[in-house]
Amino acid sequence: MASWRPALREPDPMRAAIYDYIRNRSPQVYLEGGGAARALGRTSVVMSDGGPLNLDLTLTPLDTSMVGTRTAIVFGISGHVADTTAGYEVQGKVVLDRQTLAFLSIDASPTLLNRRG
């Protein structure tokens, strides 16, 4: 892939946990088939800074496209995450190589919804 570039910096602990969650669950949703939105499953994880994070995201197939010479599948990501201090809404996009199910890109941005206390 001529357009691939490595990350410029390490993602923050929340974003890294979200990316891991997406990487672990997205290919399975594709392999199970179906063209409708699919919940990735609610779970709790420990972020790299030691804090807990609750995740509940949904994957929605959007389109197929070409990335270089490879066919790719584009998914939309939506849902919510919460740590001990706040709740966030997550919107984003995932692009998977159709043949290998390798991730070509992940973009999932948490937006603050509310703060506790």
GROMACS elastic network, one bead per residue, 0.5 to 0.9 nm:
[ bonds ]
;  ai    aj funct       b0    kb
    1     4     6  0.56655   500
    1    67     6  0.73575   500
    1    68     6  0.60222   500
    1    69     6  0.81893   500
    1    70     6  0.85900   500
    1   104     6  0.87486   500
    2     5     6  0.85498   500
    2    68     6  0.72022   500
    3    67     6  0.85629   500
    3    68     6  0.80399   500
    4   104     6  0.77608   500
    4   105     6  0.86737   500
    5     8     6  0.84515   500
    6     9     6  0.88168   500
    7    10     6  0.70869   500
    7    11     6  0.84880   500
   10    13     6  0.88365   500
   10    16     6  0.82116   500
   11    14     6  0.79543   500
   11    15     6  0.58569   500
   11    16     6  0.55092   500
   12    15     6  0.54363   500
   12    16     6  0.60602   500
   12    17     6  0.86802   500
   12    48     6  0.87771   500
   13    16     6  0.50853   500
   13    17     6  0.61771   500
   13    18     6  0.86710   500
   13    47     6  0.55850   500
   13    48     6  0.54240   500
   13    49     6  0.62276   500
   13    50     6  0.89507   500
   13    51     6  0.88320   500
   14    17     6  0.51923   500
   14    18     6  0.62671   500
   14    19     6  0.86808   500
   14    47     6  0.63769   500
   14    48     6  0.81745   500
   14    49     6  0.88445   500
   14    53     6  0.75349   500
   14    81     6  0.89866   500
   14    83     6  0.85038   500
   14   110     6  0.85072   500
   15    18     6  0.50058   500
   15    19     6  0.61094   500
   15    20     6  0.86053   500
   15   108     6  0.74455   500
   15   109     6  0.74858   500
   15   110     6  0.75998   500
   16    19     6  0.50937   500
   16    20     6  0.61872   500
   16    21     6  0.86268   500
   16    47     6  0.77232   500
   16    48     6  0.79844   500
   17    20     6  0.51212   500
   17    21     6  0.61776   500
   17    22     6  0.86601   500
   17    45     6  0.74597   500
   17    46     6  0.77970   500
   17    47     6  0.57603   500
   17    48     6  0.76508   500
   17    53     6  0.79512   500
   18    21     6  0.50949   500
   18    22     6  0.62272   500
   18    23     6  0.86207   500
   18    55     6  0.76674   500
   18    81     6  0.84274   500
   18   108     6  0.74590   500
   19    22     6  0.50859   500
   19    23     6  0.60353   500
   19    24     6  0.85328   500
   19   106     6  0.71939   500
   19   107     6  0.82273   500
   19   108     6  0.73883   500
   20    23     6  0.50550   500
   20    24     6  0.60549   500
   20    25     6  0.86302   500
   21    24     6  0.52994   500
   21    25     6  0.62953   500
   21    26     6  0.83766   500
   21    40     6  0.86443   500
   21    43     6  0.89397   500
   21    45     6  0.87191   500
   21    55     6  0.82110   500
   22    25     6  0.53794   500
   22    26     6  0.55590   500
   22    27     6  0.87405   500
   22    40     6  0.80211   500
   22    57     6  0.85006   500
   22    59     6  0.89375   500
   22    77     6  0.87643   500
   22    94     6  0.84595   500
   22   106     6  0.83992   500
   23    26     6  0.58719   500
   23    27     6  0.74096   500
   23   103     6  0.76560   500
   23   106     6  0.86583   500
   24    27     6  0.73380   500
   24    28     6  0.80614   500
   25    28     6  0.56423   500
   25    29     6  0.67388   500
   25    40     6  0.62229   500
   25    41     6  0.85016   500
   26    29     6  0.53184   500
   26    30     6  0.65673   500
   26    31     6  0.88996   500
   26    40     6  0.72805   500
   26    59     6  0.73635   500
   26    75     6  0.89362   500
   26    94     6  0.85831   500
   26    96     6  0.88478   500
   27    30     6  0.50950   500
   27    31     6  0.62106   500
   27    32     6  0.86804   500
   27    96     6  0.80949   500
   27   101     6  0.62160   500
   27   102     6  0.84880   500
   28    31     6  0.50373   500
   28    32     6  0.61550   500
   28    33     6  0.87907   500
   29    32     6  0.52156   500
   29    33     6  0.66672   500
   29    34     6  0.84740   500
   29    38     6  0.70806   500
   29    39     6  0.86306   500
   29    40     6  0.75002   500
   29    59     6  0.80159   500
   30    33     6  0.53586   500
   30    34     6  0.77555   500
   30    35     6  0.89395   500
   30    61     6  0.86989   500
   30   101     6  0.86360   500
   31    34     6  0.88975   500
   33    36     6  0.89438   500
   34    37     6  0.84375   500
   34    38     6  0.86628   500
   34    61     6  0.89684   500
   35    38     6  0.86802   500
   35    60     6  0.77808   500
   35    61     6  0.62371   500
   35    62     6  0.88696   500
   36    59     6  0.87131   500
   36    60     6  0.63973   500
   36    61     6  0.68938   500
   37    58     6  0.65663   500
   37    59     6  0.56361   500
   37    61     6  0.67838   500
   37    76     6  0.89905   500
   38    41     6  0.87549   500
   38    57     6  0.87925   500
   38    58     6  0.55336   500
   38    59     6  0.52995   500
   38    60     6  0.63605   500
   38    61     6  0.88346   500
   39    42     6  0.81055   500
   39    56     6  0.76556   500
   39    57     6  0.61109   500
   39    59     6  0.62048   500
   39    60     6  0.87021   500
   40    56     6  0.71054   500
   40    57     6  0.57236   500
   40    58     6  0.55212   500
   40    59     6  0.66731   500
   41    55     6  0.80750   500
   41    56     6  0.60984   500
   41    57     6  0.69235   500
   41    58     6  0.79152   500
   42    54     6  0.74157   500
   42    55     6  0.56403   500
   42    57     6  0.72867   500
   43    53     6  0.84090   500
   43    54     6  0.58237   500
   43    55     6  0.54155   500
   43    56     6  0.67208   500
   44    52     6  0.68441   500
   44    53     6  0.55586   500
   44    55     6  0.61437   500
   44    56     6  0.89668   500
   45    51     6  0.85011   500
   45    52     6  0.58222   500
   45    53     6  0.53488   500
   45    54     6  0.64989   500
   45    55     6  0.79007   500
   46    49     6  0.79434   500
   46    50     6  0.57997   500
   46    51     6  0.56250   500
   46    53     6  0.60716   500
   46    54     6  0.88420   500
   47    50     6  0.53296   500
   47    51     6  0.53836   500
   47    52     6  0.60758   500
   47    53     6  0.66181   500
   48    51     6  0.74341   500
   49    52     6  0.89400   500
   51    83     6  0.72857   500
   51    84     6  0.75883   500
   52    82     6  0.84965   500
   52    83     6  0.58948   500
   52    84     6  0.69401   500
   53    81     6  0.68129   500
   53    82     6  0.56855   500
   53    84     6  0.75312   500
   54    80     6  0.83125   500
   54    81     6  0.54220   500
   54    82     6  0.52057   500
   54    83     6  0.64074   500
   55    79     6  0.79984   500
   55    80     6  0.62138   500
   55    82     6  0.67985   500
   56    78     6  0.86783   500
   56    79     6  0.57651   500
   56    80     6  0.54576   500
   56    81     6  0.62411   500
   57    77     6  0.67361   500
   57    78     6  0.55828   500
   57    80     6  0.61821   500
   57    81     6  0.79275   500
   57    90     6  0.77763   500
   58    76     6  0.81167   500
   58    77     6  0.57481   500
   58    78     6  0.53569   500
   58    79     6  0.59066   500
   59    75     6  0.62574   500
   59    76     6  0.57467   500
   59    78     6  0.67914   500
   59    79     6  0.88779   500
   59    93     6  0.89306   500
   59    94     6  0.88130   500
   60    74     6  0.86628   500
   60    75     6  0.53135   500
   60    77     6  0.64612   500
   60    78     6  0.82248   500
   61    64     6  0.86677   500
   61    73     6  0.75509   500
   61    74     6  0.62549   500
   61    76     6  0.63189   500
   62    73     6  0.77824   500
   62    74     6  0.55191   500
   62    75     6  0.51707   500
   62    76     6  0.62814   500
   63    72     6  0.85295   500
   63    73     6  0.60749   500
   63    74     6  0.51393   500
   63    75     6  0.71175   500
   64    71     6  0.69822   500
   64    72     6  0.55593   500
   64    74     6  0.57773   500
   64    75     6  0.89216   500
   64    98     6  0.87355   500
   65    70     6  0.84257   500
   65    71     6  0.58781   500
   65    72     6  0.52053   500
   65    73     6  0.64067   500
   65    74     6  0.73167   500
   66    69     6  0.63985   500
   66    70     6  0.55720   500
   66    72     6  0.56825   500
   66    73     6  0.86106   500
   67    70     6  0.53091   500
   67    71     6  0.63392   500
   67    72     6  0.63444   500
   67    97     6  0.83321   500
   67   104     6  0.84940   500
   68    71     6  0.82313   500
   70    97     6  0.68255   500
   70    98     6  0.76628   500
   70    99     6  0.81588   500
   71    96     6  0.87048   500
   71    97     6  0.62151   500
   71    98     6  0.56601   500
   71    99     6  0.75549   500
   72    95     6  0.63704   500
   72    96     6  0.54422   500
   72    98     6  0.50168   500
   72    99     6  0.82150   500
   72   101     6  0.87491   500
   72   104     6  0.82041   500
   73    94     6  0.81813   500
   73    95     6  0.56437   500
   73    96     6  0.52351   500
   73    97     6  0.63982   500
   73    98     6  0.59618   500
   73   101     6  0.89610   500
   74    93     6  0.70033   500
   74    94     6  0.58293   500
   74    96     6  0.65879   500
   75    92     6  0.85467   500
   75    93     6  0.56645   500
   75    94     6  0.51013   500
   75    95     6  0.63200   500
   75    96     6  0.81329   500
   76    91     6  0.75721   500
   76    92     6  0.58670   500
   76    94     6  0.63421   500
   76    95     6  0.88868   500
   77    90     6  0.73276   500
   77    91     6  0.55120   500
   77    93     6  0.55186   500
   77    94     6  0.71295   500
   77   107     6  0.87352   500
   77   108     6  0.70945   500
   78    89     6  0.75397   500
   78    90     6  0.53304   500
   78    92     6  0.65529   500
   78    93     6  0.86911   500
   78   108     6  0.83944   500
   79    88     6  0.85843   500
   79    89     6  0.58975   500
   79    90     6  0.52345   500
   79    91     6  0.68977   500
   80    87     6  0.72566   500
   80    88     6  0.56250   500
   80    90     6  0.55245   500
   80    91     6  0.87451   500
   80   110     6  0.80741   500
   81    86     6  0.87242   500
   81    87     6  0.59878   500
   81    88     6  0.52617   500
   81    89     6  0.64867   500
   81    90     6  0.71091   500
   81   110     6  0.77561   500
   82    85     6  0.76906   500
   82    86     6  0.57746   500
   82    88     6  0.59277   500
   82    89     6  0.87275   500
   83    86     6  0.56970   500
   83    87     6  0.65764   500
   83    88     6  0.85662   500
   84    87     6  0.84332   500
   84   116     6  0.77943   500
   85   114     6  0.87741   500
   85   115     6  0.59186   500
   85   116     6  0.53699   500
   85   117     6  0.81225   500
   86   112     6  0.71625   500
   86   113     6  0.74126   500
   86   114     6  0.55839   500
   86   116     6  0.56009   500
   87   111     6  0.85074   500
   87   112     6  0.62243   500
   87   113     6  0.55098   500
   87   114     6  0.53507   500
   87   115     6  0.64947   500
   87   116     6  0.81645   500
   88   110     6  0.55599   500
   88   111     6  0.51750   500
   88   114     6  0.71189   500
   89   109     6  0.81364   500
   89   110     6  0.54560   500
   89   111     6  0.51744   500
   89   112     6  0.65318   500
   89   113     6  0.63465   500
   90   108     6  0.62861   500
   90   109     6  0.54804   500
   90   111     6  0.62767   500
   91   107     6  0.82647   500
   91   108     6  0.56432   500
   91   109     6  0.56750   500
   91   110     6  0.68391   500
   91   111     6  0.82213   500
   92   106     6  0.76294   500
   92   107     6  0.51614   500
   92   109     6  0.60553   500
   92   110     6  0.87891   500
   93   105     6  0.79388   500
   93   106     6  0.60383   500
   93   107     6  0.53007   500
   93   108     6  0.64030   500
   94   103     6  0.74641   500
   94   104     6  0.77950   500
   94   105     6  0.57870   500
   94   107     6  0.63900   500
   94   108     6  0.80884   500
   95   102     6  0.86237   500
   95   103     6  0.60522   500
   95   104     6  0.53877   500
   95   105     6  0.51782   500
   95   106     6  0.65390   500
   96    99     6  0.86965   500
   96   100     6  0.81528   500
   96   101     6  0.53839   500
   96   102     6  0.55746   500
   96   104     6  0.55439   500
   96   105     6  0.72840   500
   96   106     6  0.88778   500
   97   100     6  0.57200   500
   97   102     6  0.52418   500
   97   103     6  0.63368   500
   97   104     6  0.64638   500
   98   101     6  0.55004   500
   98   102     6  0.78882   500
   99   102     6  0.81244   500
  100   103     6  0.87986   500
  101   104     6  0.88861   500
  103   106     6  0.71581   500
  112   115     6  0.78509   500
